[in-house]
Amino acid sequence: MNRLDGFKLVYRAANALEAHVIRGLLGQHNIQVHLFGEGLSSGFGELPAEVIEVEIHVPTGYRQLARQLIDEYEAQSSAVDDPASEWICRDCGEKNPLTLGLCWNCQQPGGD
């Protein structure tokens, strides 16, 4: 019996770090995850990007929920990259994501 029987590919992560973040996210929702290709990350720079991608497989019955959670993760990730999602500390001038209530640099409150 193949260890992927009953599992479906739900996502291709850009690298092992992203794959583990997503595995943790799905694990919080009790979704079992199999990762394939994470050992190839050490070839970064020597291998084509699509070879370094890590496949994320979940049980067939959880595919839709997993995809929804991954879509939400991607939406949050792109919002963090948006300059409008930052605030500038009045004390030290550092940029901080809106998700932080204290400046990462000087720990002064901000983001209001």
KEKE-3310 file (N, C-alpha, C; in steps of 0.2 Angstrom, whole numbers, plus 5000, padded with zeros to 4 digits):
npx = (5004:5003:5010:5003:4990:4974:4977:4978:4986:4988:4994:5009:5023:5034:5047:5055:5053:5042:5033:5033:5027:5014:5011:5010:5000:4989:4989:4985:4971:4969:4972:4980:4996:5007:5023:5033:5048:5055:5069:5076:5078:5091:5098:5096:5098:5106:5097:5082:5069:5056:5059:5063:5052:5040:5029:5013:5002:4986:4973:4960:4947:4949:4954:4947:4944:4958:4963:4955:4960:4974:4972:4968:4979:4988:4982:4983:4997:5001:4995:5003:5014:5010:5013:5004:5000:5008:5015:5023:5035:5034:5044:5057:5057:5056:5049:5034:5024:5006:5001:5008:5008:5018:5033:5045:5058:5061:5051:5041:5024:5012:5005:4992)
npy = (4994:5011:5025:5037:5034:5039:5052:5068:5080:5097:5108:5117:5122:5135:5133:5123:5129:5137:5126:5120:5129:5130:5117:5117:5126:5119:5108:5113:5113:5100:5092:5080:5079:5076:5079:5081:5082:5090:5089:5093:5106:5110:5111:5123:5136:5129:5120:5120:5131:5125:5112:5113:5116:5111:5098:5097:5086:5081:5071:5065:5069:5081:5090:5102:5110:5112:5119:5130:5136:5138:5147:5158:5160:5164:5176:5183:5184:5191:5203:5207:5211:5222:5240:5248:5241:5244:5253:5267:5270:5282:5286:5280:5278:5267:5254:5245:5230:5230:5221:5221:5228:5235:5243:5234:5237:5247:5245:5254:5259:5259:5260:5265)
npz = (5000:4996:5004:5001:4998:4999:5001:4995:4985:4990:4990:4984:4992:4993:4998:5011:5024:5022:5020:5032:5040:5035:5037:5051:5053:5047:5056:5068:5066:5066:5055:5046:5039:5025:5020:5005:4997:5005:5008:4997:4998:5002:4990:4985:4974:4966:4960:4950:4954:4954:4958:4971:4977:4990:4992:4998:5006:5010:5019:5009:5012:5019:5010:5005:5016:5020:5009:5010:5022:5019:5008:5016:5024:5014:5010:5021:5022:5010:5013:5024:5017:5011:5010:5016:5027:5038:5052:5058:5070:5082:5090:5087:5073:5066:5055:5057:5057:5056:5065:5076:5092:5099:5096:5087:5088:5099:5108:5111:5113:5099:5083:5082)
capx = (5000:5007:5009:4999:4984:4969:4979:4978:4991:4984:4998:5016:5026:5040:5052:5053:5051:5034:5029:5032:5022:5008:5009:5008:4993:4984:4989:4980:4965:4969:4973:4986:5000:5013:5027:5037:5053:5058:5076:5079:5080:5098:5100:5094:5103:5109:5092:5077:5064:5050:5062:5064:5045:5038:5022:5009:4997:4982:4968:4956:4941:4951:4957:4943:4946:4965:4964:4953:4965:4980:4970:4968:4986:4991:4979:4987:5004:5001:4993:5009:5019:5008:5015:4998:4999:5013:5015:5030:5036:5035:5050:5063:5056:5056:5043:5032:5018:5000:5000:5012:5006:5024:5038:5050:5065:5061:5046:5036:5017:5010:5000:4985)
capy = (5000:5017:5029:5042:5032:5042:5058:5072:5086:5102:5115:5117:5127:5138:5130:5119:5134:5138:5120:5118:5134:5127:5110:5119:5129:5113:5104:5117:5111:5092:5089:5076:5082:5073:5084:5078:5086:5095:5087:5096:5113:5111:5112:5130:5140:5124:5117:5124:5132:5120:5106:5114:5116:5105:5096:5096:5082:5080:5066:5067:5072:5087:5094:5108:5114:5113:5124:5137:5138:5140:5153:5163:5161:5168:5182:5187:5185:5197:5209:5210:5214:5229:5245:5251:5237:5245:5259:5270:5271:5290:5287:5278:5279:5260:5252:5239:5227:5232:5216:5223:5234:5238:5244:5229:5240:5251:5243:5259:5257:5262:5257:5267)
capz = (5000:4995:5009:4999:4997:5003:5002:4989:4984:4991:4989:4983:4996:4989:5002:5017:5029:5021:5021:5039:5043:5033:5041:5058:5053:5046:5062:5073:5064:5067:5048:5045:5033:5023:5016:5000:4994:5009:5008:4992:4999:5002:4983:4983:4970:4961:4957:4947:4959:4955:4961:4978:4981:4994:4991:5005:5004:5016:5018:5003:5015:5022:5005:5004:5022:5020:5004:5013:5027:5015:5005:5021:5025:5008:5010:5027:5020:5005:5017:5028:5012:5008:5014:5020:5033:5043:5055:5059:5077:5083:5094:5084:5066:5063:5052:5061:5055:5060:5070:5082:5096:5102:5091:5088:5090:5105:5112:5113:5110:5093:5078:5083)
cpx = (5004:5005:5005:4992:4979:4971:4979:4983:4986:4988:5006:5019:5032:5047:5050:5051:5044:5030:5028:5027:5015:5006:5007:5001:4988:4984:4985:4973:4964:4969:4980:4989:5006:5016:5032:5042:5056:5066:5080:5081:5087:5101:5098:5100:5106:5103:5086:5072:5059:5053:5062:5057:5044:5031:5019:5003:4993:4977:4963:4950:4943:4954:4953:4945:4953:4966:4961:4957:4971:4978:4970:4975:4989:4988:4982:4994:5005:4999:4999:5014:5017:5010:5010:4997:5005:5012:5022:5030:5038:5042:5057:5063:5056:5049:5041:5025:5012:4999:5003:5009:5012:5029:5043:5057:5065:5056:5041:5029:5016:5005:4993:4983)
cpy = (5006:5022:5036:5040:5036:5050:5062:5078:5092:5109:5113:5123:5129:5135:5126:5123:5135:5132:5118:5123:5132:5121:5112:5122:5123:5109:5107:5115:5103:5089:5086:5078:5077:5078:5079:5083:5091:5094:5090:5103:5115:5112:5119:5133:5135:5120:5122:5125:5127:5113:5107:5114:5110:5104:5095:5092:5081:5074:5069:5071:5079:5092:5101:5113:5116:5119:5130:5140:5141:5146:5159:5165:5165:5175:5186:5189:5191:5203:5212:5213:5220:5234:5248:5247:5238:5252:5261:5272:5279:5291:5285:5278:5272:5258:5245:5236:5229:5227:5217:5229:5238:5238:5238:5231:5243:5249:5248:5257:5261:5259:5259:5271)
cpz = (5000:5001:5008:4997:5002:5004:4995:4990:4985:4990:4988:4987:4992:4992:5008:5023:5028:5022:5028:5043:5041:5037:5048:5058:5052:5053:5067:5072:5063:5060:5048:5039:5031:5018:5011:4997:4998:5009:5003:4993:5000:4996:4981:4980:4965:4957:4955:4953:4960:4958:4968:4981:4985:4994:4998:5003:5011:5014:5013:5006:5018:5017:5005:5010:5022:5015:5006:5018:5024:5011:5010:5023:5020:5008:5015:5025:5015:5009:5021:5023:5010:5013:5019:5027:5038:5046:5057:5066:5078:5087:5091:5076:5062:5060:5056:5058:5059:5066:5076:5086:5099:5096:5092:5090:5097:5110:5115:5109:5104:5089:5079:5077)
residu = (MET:ASN:ARG:LEU:ASP:GLY:PHE:LYS:LEU:VAL:TYR:ARG:ALA:ALA:ASN:ALA:LEU:GLU:ALA:HIS:VAL:ILE:ARG:GLY:LEU:LEU:GLY:GLN:HIS:ASN:ILE:GLN:VAL:HIS:LEU:PHE:GLY:GLU:GLY:LEU:SER:SER:GLY:PHE:GLY:GLU:LEU:PRO:ALA:GLU:VAL:ILE:GLU:VAL:GLU:ILE:HIS:VAL:PRO:THR:GLY:TYR:ARG:GLN:LEU:ALA:ARG:GLN:LEU:ILE:ASP:GLU:TYR:GLU:ALA:GLN:SER:SER:ALA:VAL:ASP:ASP:PRO:ALA:SER:GLU:TRP:ILE:CYS:ARG:ASP:CYS:GLY:GLU:LYS:ASN:PRO:LEU:THR:LEU:GLY:LEU:CYS:TRP:ASN:CYS:GLN:GLN:PRO:GLY:GLY:ASP)
# end
